[in-house]
């Protein structure tokens, strides 16, 4: 049976978008997400109130606007919709940039340039890095790679698969707003509450898909799928984030390393539970610089698996629609 239609265009567009991202990465100038951030900043200046209600209106307006762009594009002919989805996917995913930043830190560590590695690490994490040793830098990189493989790759692909271009764009809007206003601070404790909660909901299923795919492809990074699954089941709920802990624990088990510990964010310090070890009594070895590239290989393998999986979901939707129309 021939599969066609909008969901089929979405499947093709998702795969093409991932290929574009892996081939050329993020645009150096005029990034659409940065443009969205500029608009969001201006709107925040007009709408900010120290209330949850104001934050709900702010997040809802911006997410709805992003989804509306997708709705408008969904009226395009099939081939143009596939092209628009490819461009949209390329614009909102960040797999190549994530890998490049992790490798850049590893290269600096390999040359013994610890201060430069600490500075480059700020591109990946929000914690203070000026006091970190090589092992703590490696831990921070791996944690960021694990979490952002979900946030910047798997989640937009999954939302694109189930919601088309609207789902893709609305997810990126929600995730960007969480990064901008969803953190704990006197200014955003109330105003950013809706953005943070929306991001938690939006990433619930993608984080678990990321962990499941990490289990499946762990051997690519010289790891154990069995250990990844065991660590995910044992430690995933120990993390303060309902989603980041799922991804980080699966990566810790897959790579056989120990993640978690003390993070200094300047305004506050978090002592996070240890994540690591696939068997009882085995917490895994401390992360080292040698594990960074293994984490990158794991991330790339998860990206490929996610693209295939999500394209399959969208393709299945197309086949289902076609079959219903023939009845």
Secondary structure as the mmCIF struct_conf table of DSSP 4:
data_model
#
loop_
_struct_conf.conf_type_id
_struct_conf.id
_struct_conf.beg_label_comp_id
_struct_conf.beg_label_asym_id
_struct_conf.beg_label_seq_id
_struct_conf.end_label_comp_id
_struct_conf.end_label_asym_id
_struct_conf.end_label_seq_id
BEND BEND1 UNK A 5 UNK A 5
HELX_RH_AL_P HELX_RH_AL_P1 UNK A 6 UNK A 24
BEND BEND2 UNK A 26 UNK A 26
BEND BEND3 UNK A 28 UNK A 30
HELX_RH_AL_P HELX_RH_AL_P2 UNK A 32 UNK A 47
BEND BEND4 UNK A 50 UNK A 51
HELX_RH_AL_P HELX_RH_AL_P3 UNK A 52 UNK A 73
TURN_TY1_P TURN_TY1_P1 UNK A 74 UNK A 75
BEND BEND5 UNK A 76 UNK A 76
HELX_RH_AL_P HELX_RH_AL_P4 UNK A 78 UNK A 92
HELX_RH_AL_P HELX_RH_AL_P5 UNK A 95 UNK A 110
TURN_TY1_P TURN_TY1_P2 UNK A 111 UNK A 112
HELX_RH_AL_P HELX_RH_AL_P6 UNK A 114 UNK A 121
TURN_TY1_P TURN_TY1_P3 UNK A 122 UNK A 124
BEND BEND6 UNK A 126 UNK A 127
TURN_TY1_P TURN_TY1_P4 UNK A 130 UNK A 131
HELX_RH_AL_P HELX_RH_AL_P7 UNK A 134 UNK A 149
HELX_RH_PI_P HELX_RH_PI_P1 UNK A 150 UNK A 154
HELX_RH_AL_P HELX_RH_AL_P8 UNK A 155 UNK A 181
BEND BEND7 UNK A 183 UNK A 183
BEND BEND8 UNK A 185 UNK A 185
TURN_TY1_P TURN_TY1_P5 UNK A 186 UNK A 187
HELX_RH_AL_P HELX_RH_AL_P9 UNK A 188 UNK A 191
TURN_TY1_P TURN_TY1_P6 UNK A 192 UNK A 192
HELX_RH_AL_P HELX_RH_AL_P10 UNK A 193 UNK A 202
TURN_TY1_P TURN_TY1_P7 UNK A 203 UNK A 203
HELX_RH_AL_P HELX_RH_AL_P11 UNK A 204 UNK A 217
HELX_RH_3T_P HELX_RH_3T_P1 UNK A 218 UNK A 221
TURN_TY1_P TURN_TY1_P8 UNK A 222 UNK A 222
HELX_RH_AL_P HELX_RH_AL_P12 UNK A 225 UNK A 235
TURN_TY1_P TURN_TY1_P9 UNK A 236 UNK A 238
BEND BEND9 UNK A 239 UNK A 241
TURN_TY1_P TURN_TY1_P10 UNK A 242 UNK A 243
HELX_RH_AL_P HELX_RH_AL_P13 UNK A 244 UNK A 255
TURN_TY1_P TURN_TY1_P11 UNK A 256 UNK A 256
STRN STRN1 UNK A 257 UNK A 259
STRN STRN2 UNK A 262 UNK A 264
BEND BEND10 UNK A 266 UNK A 267
STRN STRN3 UNK A 269 UNK A 271
HELX_LH_PP_P HELX_LH_PP_P1 UNK A 272 UNK A 274
STRN STRN4 UNK A 275 UNK A 276
BEND BEND11 UNK A 278 UNK A 279
TURN_TY1_P TURN_TY1_P12 UNK A 280 UNK A 281
STRN STRN5 UNK A 285 UNK A 286
HELX_LH_PP_P HELX_LH_PP_P2 UNK A 287 UNK A 287
TURN_TY1_P TURN_TY1_P13 UNK A 289 UNK A 289
HELX_RH_AL_P HELX_RH_AL_P14 UNK A 290 UNK A 326
#
